[in-house]
Amino acid sequence: MAAAPGSRFLQVEALNRLGNMRLSFRKMLEGPYAGRHESVQRGGAVEFVDFRQYTPGEDLRRLDWKVLGRLHKPYVRIFADETNLLCTVLLDTSTSMLFSGHLRKTDSKLDHARYLAAATAFLVTRERDQVALAVSAGRLGEYRAPGSTALHLARICETLEAVKPAPETDIARALQDLFPMVRRRGVLMILSDFLVPDLEAVFAALRLYQYLHFEIILLHIVHPEEQALPKGPAYRFEDLEDESVISCSPLELARIYEEAFSQHMRKVSSMAAAGGCKYRFVSTAVPYVMTLKDMLVERRG
C-alpha cells in the first residue's frame, strides 16, 4: 500500500519492518466485507461480492485462476459470509496533549498519538480491513467513516495533519456522539492522556460500546517529564488548557505531585480493568513502532 502523500505521520518504511504482523480481533464480529476474522453471522446464501489480493499463507484453492492469468497477480474471491475487522480510533486533541517537555526536544503527546493512529490505520487497511477516525475536540469533531482503501488511508492522514488542539475536550461526550455512527461491533481504540475532570463519565460512556461487545483498547499517552517534576531551584509552570501560571520551587511540590500523577495512572488502569478494557501505558520516550510491535505480539499471544 502506498504512503499518503506529504504525511509526516505515516512512516511506511518503518512500519514495513513489522513484517506480516497485524491487528487481530479477539471477539467474534460482524461485517459486510472480506476479511480473515470469524463472523457472528451463520447460514444464508453464499454470495460473491468482490476480489482482494491474495495473502501468502492462504488456502490456494481460493485463488481465482482466471484473474491470475489475466492480471498476472494472485487474487481471491470475496463472499458475503466473510467479514472484516472494523477499528475505530478516537484521538484526544485537548491542549494537554501538546506537552513535549520543558525543553521541547521530543514529540508532543499529540504527535506521538498521531503517529500511532496513522500506523494503526496503515496496518488495518493493509489487511483490507476497515478503519475509522474520530477526533475528540470539545465533543466529537472530525470523523472519517470506515474505509479500507489507500485513498481512505490518505484521507485519514490528511485529517491527522490538520488536527488543531482544543482548549478542552470532553471524551465522554465525544464517545456519546460517536456511538450512533458506529453501526457494528469492532475494536475501539482511544489515544489520550486521560487528563479529564471526570473519568467516571468516560467509563460510563464506554459501557455503551461494551453492551454491543466492542473490544476497547485504551492507549494512555504519557510524557516522561509528566511523571516527576524537573530538578532545579525554581520553575514556572504554565497550564496548557486554562493558561494559568504557577511559580514555585519543585522541592516543595515534588513528592505531592509525583504521588498525585501516579494515583491518576493507577486510577485509569484500574477502571479500565474493572470495565473490561485493554489498557496500555504508552511513554513518548519509547519509539511508537516499538510500542505497536509489543502490542501486536501481545495480542498474537
C-alpha positions in Angstrom: 0.0 0.0 0.0 1.3 3.4 -0.9 2.0 6.1 1.6 -0.3 9.0 1.9 1.5 11.9 0.1 3.0 14.5 2.3 2.1 12.8 5.6 4.8 13.0 8.2 2.8 10.8 10.5 2.8 7.8 8.2 6.3 6.2 8.0 5.7 3.2 5.8 9.4 2.1 5.7 9.5 1.8 9.5 6.1 0.0 9.6 7.1 -2.5 7.0 9.8 -3.7 9.4 6.9 -5.2 11.4 6.5 -7.7 8.6 3.2 -9.6 8.4 2.1 -8.7 11.9 -1.5 -7.5 12.0 -4.1 -6.2 14.4 -6.1 -9.3 15.4 -9.6 -9.3 16.9 -10.2 -11.4 20.0 -14.0 -11.5 19.8 -16.4 -12.6 17.1 -17.6 -9.6 15.0 -19.9 -8.8 12.1 -19.4 -7.0 8.8 -20.3 -6.9 5.1 -16.8 -7.2 3.5 -14.0 -9.7 3.2 -11.6 -10.3 5.9 -10.0 -13.1 7.9 -12.0 -12.9 11.1 -14.7 -15.1 12.4 -18.3 -13.8 11.9 -21.2 -14.0 14.2 -23.5 -14.5 11.2 -24.4 -18.0 10.3 -26.4 -19.5 7.5 -27.9 -17.9 4.4 -26.7 -17.9 0.8 -23.0 -17.6 -0.1 -22.9 -14.6 -2.4 -19.8 -13.4 -4.3 -19.2 -9.7 -3.7 -15.6 -8.7 -4.8 -12.0 -9.7 -5.2 -9.0 -9.0 -2.9 -5.3 -9.6 -3.3 -4.0 -13.0 -2.1 -2.1 -13.0 1.1 0.8 -15.6 1.5 -0.3 -18.5 3.6 -3.9 -18.5 2.5 -5.5 -21.6 1.0 -4.5 -21.8 -2.7 -7.9 -23.3 -3.5 -9.4 -19.8 -3.0 -7.3 -18.3 -5.8 -9.2 -17.1 -8.9 -7.1 -18.6 -11.7 -8.8 -16.6 -14.4 -7.9 -13.3 -12.8 -4.3 -14.7 -12.2 -4.0 -15.5 -15.8 -5.3 -12.1 -16.9 -3.6 -9.8 -14.5 -0.6 -12.0 -13.5 -1.3 -11.2 -9.9 -3.0 -13.6 -7.4 -6.5 -12.6 -6.2 -9.1 -14.5 -4.1 -12.8 -14.2 -4.3 -14.7 -12.4 -1.5 -18.0 -13.9 -0.4 -20.8 -12.2 1.7 -20.4 -14.7 4.6 -16.9 -13.5 5.2 -16.3 -10.5 7.5 -13.7 -7.8 8.2 -12.4 -6.1 11.2 -13.6 -2.6 12.0 -11.2 -0.5 14.1 -12.4 3.0 15.2 -9.6 5.2 16.5 -10.6 8.1 18.8 -7.9 10.7 19.2 -7.8 13.1 22.1 -6.8 16.6 20.9 -7.0 18.6 24.1 -4.2 21.1 24.7 -2.8 19.0 27.5 -1.7 16.6 24.7 0.6 19.3 23.4 3.1 18.7 26.2 6.5 17.9 24.9 8.8 18.6 27.9 10.1 21.8 29.2 13.0 21.8 26.6 10.6 20.7 23.8 13.2 18.4 22.3 10.8 15.5 21.8 7.5 15.0 20.1 4.4 16.2 21.9 1.9 13.6 23.3 -0.4 14.6 20.5 2.2 14.0 17.8 3.1 10.6 19.3 -0.6 9.7 19.3 -0.9 10.8 15.7 2.0 8.5 14.7 0.2 5.7 16.5 -3.1 6.5 14.8 -1.6 6.6 11.3 0.3 3.4 11.9 -2.8 1.6 13.2 -4.7 2.8 10.1 -1.9 1.6 7.8 -1.9 -1.9 9.4 -5.6 -2.3 9.4 -6.1 -1.2 5.8 -3.1 -3.3 4.7 -5.2 -6.3 5.6 -8.2 -4.9 3.7 -9.9 -4.4 7.0 -11.7 -1.1 7.8 -10.6 1.8 10.0 -12.4 4.9 11.1 -11.0 8.0 12.7 -12.8 10.2 15.3 -11.3 13.4 16.8 -12.3 14.4 20.3 -12.3 18.2 20.3 -14.6 19.6 23.0 -17.0 17.0 21.8 -16.9 14.9 18.7 -15.0 16.9 16.0 -13.8 15.5 12.7 -15.0 12.0 11.8 -13.8 9.8 9.0 -16.2 6.9 8.4 -14.8 3.4 8.0 -12.9 2.6 4.9 -10.2 0.2 3.7 -8.6 1.7 0.6 -5.3 3.5 0.0 -7.3 6.7 -0.7 -9.1 6.3 2.6 -5.8 5.9 4.4 -4.6 9.1 2.7 -7.6 11.0 3.9 -7.2 9.8 7.4 -3.6 11.1 7.3 -4.8 14.4 6.0 -7.2 14.6 8.9 -4.3 13.9 11.3 -2.2 16.5 9.7 -5.0 19.1 10.1 -5.8 18.4 13.7 -6.0 21.6 15.8 -5.8 21.2 19.6 -9.0 22.1 21.5 -8.8 24.2 24.7 -10.8 21.5 26.4 -12.0 18.1 25.4 -14.9 16.0 26.7 -14.1 12.4 25.8 -17.3 11.2 27.4 -19.4 13.5 25.2 -17.3 12.5 22.1 -18.0 8.8 22.8 -21.7 9.5 23.2 -21.7 11.5 19.9 -19.8 8.7 18.1 -21.9 5.9 19.3 -24.8 6.3 16.8 -22.3 6.4 13.9 -20.7 3.0 14.8 -23.1 0.6 13.2 -21.5 -2.7 14.1 -19.2 -4.1 16.7 -15.4 -4.0 16.4 -12.3 -2.5 18.0 -12.5 0.9 19.7 -9.0 2.3 20.3 -8.7 5.5 22.4 -5.4 7.5 22.4 -5.4 10.0 25.2 -3.6 11.2 28.3 -6.9 10.9 30.1 -6.4 14.2 32.0 -10.1 14.8 32.2 -12.1 16.2 35.1 -14.5 13.2 35.2 -13.0 9.8 34.5 -16.2 8.2 35.7 -18.1 9.8 32.9 -15.7 8.4 30.3 -16.1 4.9 31.5 -19.9 5.3 31.8 -19.8 6.2 28.1 -17.6 3.2 27.3 -20.3 0.9 28.7 -22.4 1.8 25.7 -19.8 0.1 23.5 -19.3 -2.8 25.8 -23.0 -3.5 25.7 -22.5 -4.2 22.0 -19.4 -6.4 22.7 -16.8 -4.0 21.4 -13.2 -4.7 22.2 -11.9 -1.5 23.8 -8.2 -0.6 23.9 -7.0 2.4 25.9 -3.6 3.7 25.0 -2.6 6.0 27.9 -0.1 8.6 26.4 2.3 9.9 28.9 5.5 12.1 28.6 8.3 11.1 30.9 8.5 14.6 32.3 4.9 14.4 33.5 5.8 11.6 35.9 8.1 13.7 38.0 8.9 17.4 38.4 12.1 18.7 37.0 15.2 19.3 39.2 16.2 22.9 39.8 15.9 25.8 42.3 12.7 27.3 40.7 10.4 26.8 37.9 7.4 28.5 36.2 4.6 26.1 35.3 2.0 27.0 32.7 -1.3 25.2 32.3 -1.8 24.3 28.6 -5.6 24.3 28.9 -6.5 27.4 31.0 -3.2 29.3 30.7 -2.8 29.7 34.5 0.7 30.1 35.8 2.4 28.9 39.0 6.0 29.8 40.1 7.5 27.7 42.8 10.3 25.5 44.0 9.9 21.9 42.7 11.2 20.6 46.1 8.1 21.9 47.7 5.7 20.0 45.5 7.7 17.1 44.0 6.5 14.4 46.4 2.9 15.6 46.3 2.9 15.9 42.5 4.5 12.5 41.9 2.1 10.7 44.1 -0.9 12.5 42.5 0.2 11.6 39.0 0.9 8.0 40.0 -2.5 7.9 41.5 -4.0 9.2 38.3 -2.3 6.5 36.2 -3.4 3.8 38.7 -7.0 5.0 38.6 -7.1 4.9 34.8 -5.6 1.4 34.7 -7.8 0.0 37.5 -11.0 1.5 36.0 -10.0 0.0 32.6 -9.6 -3.4 34.2 -12.8 -3.2 36.1 -14.6 -2.2 32.9 -13.2 -5.0 30.8 -11.0 -2.7 28.7 -7.5 -3.4 27.5 -5.1 -0.9 29.0 -1.6 0.0 27.8 0.7 2.6 29.2 2.5 4.4 26.3 5.5 6.5 27.0 6.6 9.1 24.4 10.2 8.1 25.2 9.6 4.8 23.5 9.5 4.8 19.7 5.9 4.4 18.6 6.9 1.4 16.3 8.2 -0.5 19.3 5.0 0.2 21.3 3.0 -1.0 18.4 5.1 -4.1 17.9 4.8 -5.0 21.6 1.1 -4.6 21.5 0.7 -6.8 18.3 3.0 -9.5 19.8 0.9 -9.5 23.0 -2.3 -9.8 21.1 -1.0 -12.6 18.9 -0.3 -14.5 22.1 
